Amino acid sequence: MSTEVAGTVRPGGRRRAGRAAPGSATVAVIAVQAAIWAGATAVLALWWVDTASVVGPAGWFTGAGRITGLLAGYACAVLVVLMARVPVLDRTLGTDRMTRWHAAAGRYTIGLTLAHAVLIVEGYALTGRTDPVTEGVRVVLHYPDMLKTTAALLLLLLTAVVSARAARRRLSHETWYYLHLLTYAAVFLAFGHQITNGADFDRPAVRAAWYVLYTGAAALIVWFRMLTPVRLSRRHGLRVAGIRREAPDVVSVLVTGDRMDELTVRPGQFFRWRFLAPGLWWTASPYSVSAVPDGRGLRITVKALGGHSAALATVRPGTRVWAEGPYGALTPDRAAGRPALLLAAGVGITPLRVLFETLPRDPVLIHWARRPEDLVLRHEIDAIAAHRGARAHYSVSHPTGYRLPLDAATLRGLVPDVAGRACFLCGPPSWSAAAEAALREAGVPAHRIHHESFTW
């Protein structure tokens, strides 16, 4: 199938590409990173104030163990906050960035925890003139809360294993999701050990500050991950209004409810949907809103990529729905007033279809797919292009690749002013990486390339 263009091209000369000023997202990233590092610095200062001197190998090992232990405890709190899906953070930093930070915090937490265990046991062994194995057994069996802490370490290691890329490919999203929640149990089990065995928590003020840190992180989880979704679902009484098949393995689900005009959703955002039907109620999956909200309902468009998504085609009208959100910063604000280029692969078209309808200033959309039938929602996109005088390009695979190569030359040929546009991507990770590389080669700065991952 050859490349096709839907709609008409607006007349006008080529725009001059300018340098975009850092937006609110950049300011938010700097502010949040500064807050995180300030907390880590305060933790190191706590150790410094409480340490008069470090003498001999035993002192160095024990001191290093205390430092890594304090930082591991602090990293646990940061990890939980990043799992809380606080709306102000999600909408300014973006889900994709929050996902990367959460993954990095997990690696830091596990690395610091392992280092703490090895260093502190070695330090105690040198002090007691014994071997590390004997000392390790003594610490686990005779120190307060150490059995629970050992269980916490094993849970963290299990979480790390199932989060590894090779394991993720072999696990269903639902299995990975519930195993990943073991992080909460690990943090809970390890907290007592920090207070009872940590020499730095002898002072009441320091102990109180640590309680505030962990209580605050737990409160964010309870409020935004538990109570807010319950409140949203009870207030709006969400339920399935209908199912429409868009392609052999793609369906659109229309969700309606009460007072839907009060549910604020920005173009490009997504919810985590929990359908209260047999086999579906136990997991919440992220799906983007695929039509501009009309005050009466929301629509999602889902490709059958696993057991949960495939089962949505069989959901009956009237099925109750719980939703978390809206989430995501892939919204018109990211364009910062510039014309936009939207690049989609497969069912990644869903959030970009809404942006194509709502973004001002001559948006251009390019949709890659494996088969013609995978160009889902094309009839809607063609209608939007015709109505707005916008441009939509399509490309499907042939034996040697896409009809439209995903490279800088193709992008410049279709969109001569690509270097001056804000660019939005949505598709599989490998495709997104190739698209981002092509855009960078075409002259688009990194801060004007926007995409999100919904994998956490």
Solvent accessible surface area in square Angstrom, and as a share of the most:
residue,aa,sasa,rsa
1,M,71,0.32
2,S,75,0.49
3,T,46,0.27
4,E,65,0.29
5,V,80,0.46
6,A,13,0.10
7,G,33,0.32
8,T,92,0.53
9,V,90,0.52
10,R,101,0.37
11,P,132,0.83
12,G,73,0.71
13,G,69,0.67
14,R,179,0.65
15,R,94,0.34
16,R,232,0.85
17,A,53,0.41
18,G,38,0.36
19,R,220,0.80
20,A,20,0.15
21,A,84,0.65
22,P,100,0.63
23,G,42,0.40
24,S,80,0.52
25,A,18,0.14
26,T,53,0.31
27,V,95,0.55
28,A,18,0.14
29,V,22,0.13
30,I,109,0.55
31,A,57,0.45
32,V,29,0.17
33,Q,74,0.33
34,A,57,0.44
35,A,64,0.50
36,I,46,0.24
37,W,163,0.57
38,A,61,0.47
39,G,19,0.18
40,A,14,0.11
41,T,86,0.50
42,A,62,0.48
43,V,10,0.06
44,L,76,0.38
45,A,49,0.38
46,L,24,0.12
47,W,33,0.12
48,W,186,0.65
49,V,101,0.58
50,D,52,0.27
51,T,27,0.16
52,A,111,0.86
53,S,81,0.52
54,V,43,0.25
55,V,119,0.68
56,G,33,0.31
57,P,93,0.58
58,A,24,0.19
59,G,21,0.20
60,W,168,0.59
61,F,75,0.31
62,T,32,0.19
63,G,6,0.06
64,A,34,0.26
65,G,0,0.00
66,R,50,0.18
67,I,42,0.21
68,T,20,0.12
69,G,17,0.16
70,L,10,0.05
71,L,33,0.17
72,A,8,0.06
73,G,3,0.03
74,Y,25,0.10
75,A,11,0.09
76,C,9,0.05
77,A,1,0.01
78,V,24,0.14
79,L,6,0.03
80,V,10,0.06
81,V,40,0.23
82,L,7,0.03
83,M,5,0.02
84,A,0,0.00
85,R,8,0.03
86,V,17,0.09
87,P,34,0.21
88,V,98,0.56
89,L,35,0.17
90,D,3,0.01
91,R,110,0.40
92,T,41,0.24
93,L,2,0.01
94,G,5,0.05
95,T,2,0.01
96,D,14,0.07
97,R,69,0.25
98,M,1,0.00
99,T,21,0.12
100,R,123,0.45
101,W,42,0.15
102,H,13,0.06
103,A,43,0.33
104,A,28,0.22
105,A,10,0.08
106,G,16,0.16
107,R,160,0.59
108,Y,135,0.51
109,T,0,0.00
110,I,26,0.13
111,G,38,0.37
112,L,40,0.20
113,T,24,0.14
114,L,72,0.36
115,A,35,0.27
116,H,36,0.16
117,A,34,0.26
118,V,101,0.58
119,L,40,0.20
120,I,18,0.09
121,V,26,0.15
122,E,42,0.19
123,G,0,0.00
124,Y,63,0.24
125,A,1,0.01
126,L,73,0.36
127,T,98,0.57
128,G,50,0.48
129,R,222,0.81
130,T,51,0.29
131,D,70,0.36
132,P,64,0.40
133,V,115,0.66
134,T,75,0.44
135,E,5,0.02
136,G,16,0.15
137,V,79,0.46
138,R,104,0.38
139,V,9,0.05
140,V,43,0.25
141,L,106,0.53
142,H,135,0.60
143,Y,66,0.25
144,P,76,0.48
145,D,42,0.22
146,M,24,0.11
147,L,115,0.57
148,K,94,0.40
149,T,20,0.12
150,T,45,0.26
151,A,40,0.31
152,A,2,0.02
153,L,35,0.17
154,L,112,0.56
155,L,40,0.20
156,L,10,0.05
157,L,58,0.29
158,L,74,0.37
159,T,11,0.07
160,A,37,0.29
161,V,95,0.55
162,V,11,0.06
163,S,43,0.28
164,A,49,0.38
165,R,192,0.70
166,A,51,0.39
167,A,23,0.18
168,R,72,0.26
169,R,169,0.62
170,R,187,0.68
171,L,58,0.29
172,S,58,0.37
173,H,54,0.24
174,E,20,0.09
175,T,56,0.32
176,W,8,0.03
177,Y,17,0.07
178,Y,84,0.32
179,L,52,0.26
180,H,22,0.10
181,L,50,0.25
182,L,50,0.25
183,T,4,0.02
184,Y,56,0.21
185,A,39,0.30
186,A,1,0.01
187,V,13,0.07
188,F,161,0.67
189,L,40,0.20
190,A,16,0.12
191,F,35,0.14
192,G,22,0.21
193,H,27,0.12
194,Q,22,0.10
195,I,28,0.14
196,T,78,0.45
197,N,43,0.22
198,G,21,0.20
199,A,63,0.49
200,D,5,0.03
201,F,5,0.02
202,D,106,0.55
203,R,107,0.39
204,P,99,0.62
205,A,78,0.60
206,V,23,0.13
207,R,77,0.28
208,A,54,0.42
209,A,61,0.47
210,W,15,0.05
211,Y,101,0.38
212,V,107,0.61
213,L,59,0.29
214,Y,22,0.08
215,T,84,0.49
216,G,33,0.32
217,A,4,0.03
218,A,52,0.41
219,A,55,0.43
220,L,54,0.27
221,I,11,0.05
222,V,65,0.37
223,W,134,0.47
224,F,41,0.17
225,R,32,0.12
226,M,105,0.47
227,L,90,0.45
228,T,42,0.25
229,P,9,0.06
230,V,52,0.30
231,R,147,0.54
232,L,17,0.08
233,S,1,0.00
234,R,186,0.68
235,R,85,0.31
236,H,8,0.03
237,G,11,0.11
238,L,1,0.00
239,R,88,0.32
240,V,2,0.01
241,A,47,0.36
242,G,21,0.20
243,I,55,0.28
244,R,119,0.43
245,R,140,0.51
246,E,38,0.17
247,A,9,0.07
248,P,95,0.60
249,D,42,0.22
250,V,3,0.01
251,V,7,0.04
252,S,3,0.02
253,V,1,0.00
254,L,80,0.40
255,V,0,0.00
256,T,33,0.19
257,G,15,0.14
258,D,73,0.38
259,R,122,0.45
260,M,12,0.05
261,D,112,0.58
262,E,85,0.38
263,L,20,0.10
264,T,103,0.60
265,V,17,0.10
266,R,85,0.31
267,P,22,0.14
268,G,1,0.01
269,Q,3,0.01
270,F,1,0.01
271,F,0,0.00
272,R,4,0.01
273,W,0,0.00
274,R,51,0.19
275,F,0,0.00
276,L,72,0.36
277,A,16,0.12
278,P,132,0.83
279,G,53,0.51
280,L,5,0.03
281,W,150,0.53
282,W,94,0.33
283,T,1,0.00
284,A,2,0.01
285,S,7,0.05
286,P,23,0.15
287,Y,31,0.12
288,S,7,0.04
289,V,3,0.02
290,S,0,0.00
291,A,23,0.18
292,V,55,0.32
293,P,41,0.26
294,D,80,0.41
295,G,31,0.30
296,R,175,0.64
297,G,9,0.09
298,L,7,0.03
299,R,27,0.10
300,I,0,0.00
301,T,7,0.04
302,V,4,0.02
303,K,46,0.20
304,A,39,0.31
305,L,137,0.68
306,G,39,0.37
307,G,63,0.61
308,H,13,0.06
309,S,14,0.09
310,A,49,0.38
311,A,32,0.25
312,L,0,0.00
313,A,34,0.26
314,T,108,0.63
315,V,10,0.06
316,R,193,0.70
317,P,93,0.58
318,G,47,0.45
319,T,19,0.11
320,R,110,0.40
321,V,0,0.00
322,W,86,0.30
323,A,1,0.01
324,E,15,0.07
325,G,16,0.15
326,P,10,0.06
327,Y,12,0.05
328,G,0,0.00
329,A,4,0.03
330,L,2,0.01
331,T,9,0.05
332,P,27,0.17
333,D,88,0.46
334,R,40,0.15
335,A,4,0.03
336,A,80,0.62
337,G,47,0.45
338,R,37,0.14
339,P,7,0.04
340,A,0,0.00
341,L,0,0.00
342,L,0,0.00
343,L,0,0.00
344,A,0,0.00
345,A,7,0.06
346,G,22,0.21
347,V,38,0.22
348,G,7,0.07
349,I,0,0.00
350,T,9,0.05
351,P,1,0.01
352,L,0,0.00
353,R,22,0.08
354,V,1,0.00
355,L,0,0.00
356,F,0,0.00
357,E,65,0.29
358,T,49,0.28
359,L,2,0.01
360,P,78,0.49
361,R,109,0.40
362,D,10,0.05
363,P,0,0.00
364,V,0,0.00
365,L,0,0.00
366,I,0,0.00
367,H,0,0.00
368,W,0,0.00
369,A,2,0.02
370,R,184,0.67
371,R,97,0.36
372,P,75,0.47
373,E,75,0.34
374,D,13,0.07
375,L,10,0.05
376,V,6,0.03
377,L,3,0.02
378,R,52,0.19
379,H,114,0.51
380,E,25,0.11
381,I,0,0.00
382,D,43,0.22
383,A,62,0.48
384,I,15,0.08
385,A,0,0.00
386,A,73,0.57
387,H,163,0.73
388,R,47,0.17
389,G,13,0.13
390,A,0,0.00
391,R,24,0.09
392,A,0,0.00
393,H,9,0.04
394,Y,1,0.00
395,S,2,0.01
396,V,3,0.02
397,S,41,0.26
398,H,57,0.26
399,P,138,0.87
400,T,122,0.71
401,G,34,0.32
402,Y,62,0.24
403,R,113,0.41
404,L,17,0.08
405,P,70,0.44
406,L,36,0.18
407,D,54,0.28
408,A,2,0.02
409,A,73,0.56
410,T,21,0.12
411,L,0,0.00
412,R,111,0.40
413,G,62,0.60
414,L,38,0.19
415,V,0,0.00
416,P,68,0.43
417,D,17,0.09
418,V,2,0.01
419,A,29,0.23
420,G,8,0.08
421,R,1,0.00
422,A,1,0.00
423,C,0,0.00
424,F,0,0.00
425,L,0,0.00
426,C,17,0.10
427,G,26,0.25
428,P,71,0.44
429,P,113,0.71
430,S,90,0.58
431,W,19,0.07
432,S,13,0.08
433,A,63,0.49
434,A,48,0.37
435,A,0,0.00
436,E,51,0.23
437,A,63,0.48
438,A,6,0.04
439,L,0,0.00
440,R,127,0.46
441,E,124,0.55
442,A,5,0.04
443,G,43,0.41
444,V,1,0.01
445,P,39,0.24
446,A,52,0.40
447,H,88,0.39
448,R,12,0.04
449,I,15,0.07
450,H,28,0.13
451,H,51,0.23
452,E,23,0.10
453,S,31,0.20
454,F,37,0.15
455,T,57,0.33
456,W,17,0.06
